[in-house]
Amino acid sequence: MSPTGIARLLVVANVVVLTIGSIDAGISGEWDLFVIFAIGLVLSLALLFRLESRRPSIPIRRDLVAWLRDRASLSGEPLTTVTDRAIATFADRYGVVSDVEEARQ
């Protein structure tokens, strides 16, 4: 799953609901419910940190994603490795951005 704004928003909303639920369960003395809310809160926070600490997401066309997935399945490599190599090949072929900027001037 790529960390989009919608995914972050849903996880943050989940964290808020679980926080309120765990506080309410703790105040009312429902300790079994408190533990369930606390476990859910810890899992949601772990997911939120994973979403935030991942590589930056770059939206690309669906046909390119399908091509990358096909290449990854053929080679047996992770999708990120194939994507990195494809972008590096593009950069090698067309040059670094600073070279392009100097050529324009």
N, C-alpha and C positions, 0 to 999 in steps of 0.2 A: 504494500500500500504506500502510495506516495503521500508525503505530508502536505496535503492541501489545506487551504484555509477552512474549508468545511469540516475536514477531519479534526483539525485542532479545535474548532468551535464546539464540535460534539463532545470531544473528550473533556474540554474545560467545563462544559455544561454538566457532564457526568460527574466530574470532580466536585462541583458546587452542590449538586443534589446529594451525593454521598456524604459530603461534609456536613450538610444540614441534617441528614438522616442520622449520622453517627452522633452528632451533638444531641439531638432529640432523644435518641435511644439511651445515651449515657445519662441524661438528666432524668429520664423517667425510670431508670434502673433496669431496663430490658437488656441485660448483658449479652444474651445470645444474639439478639438483633444488632447490638452494638458491634460485636465481633464480625458479623456478616458485613455490615457497612464498612468497618475498618479494613477488612480484607479487600472489598471492592474498591475502596479508596486507594489502597496501596497499589493494587493492580492498575488502576486508572492513572495514577501518578507515574508509574513505571512506563506505561504506554505513552503518556504525554512527554516524558523526558526522552524516550526513544524517538518520538516524532520530531522533537526539537533538535536532537543531536545528530540526526542522519544527514547525509549529503543533501545539498540543496536540490529541490525538485525543479525540473525544467519541463514545462509542458511541451509535448511534441505531438504531431499528427498521429492518428490511430494506425494508419498504414505503416508508418515508420516503427511504431511500437510492435506491431505484428511481425514486421521484418526482423527486428531485434530479437524477439522471442523465438522466431524460427531459427535464426542463426545460433542463438544460445542453446537451443535444444539439439541442433545438429552437432555442435562442437562439444556439448557437455559442460560448457563453462557457465558461470553465473551471468545473469543479464547485465549486471553492472560492469563486468569485465569486457563484454562485447561492446557495450555502449562506450566505455572509455577508449577502446581500441578504434572504434569507428570515428569518434571525434578527433582522436590523435591523428588518424590517417587523413582526415579532412584538413586539419591544421598543417600537417606536413605538405599536403598537396597545394594548398592555397596560401600558405605563409602565415606568419604570426601577425596579429592585429597591428602591432607597431610598425611592421614592414609595410603594410597596406597604407597606414596613415602617412608614412614618409613618402611613399610613391605618389600619393595624391597631391602633395605639396610641391 
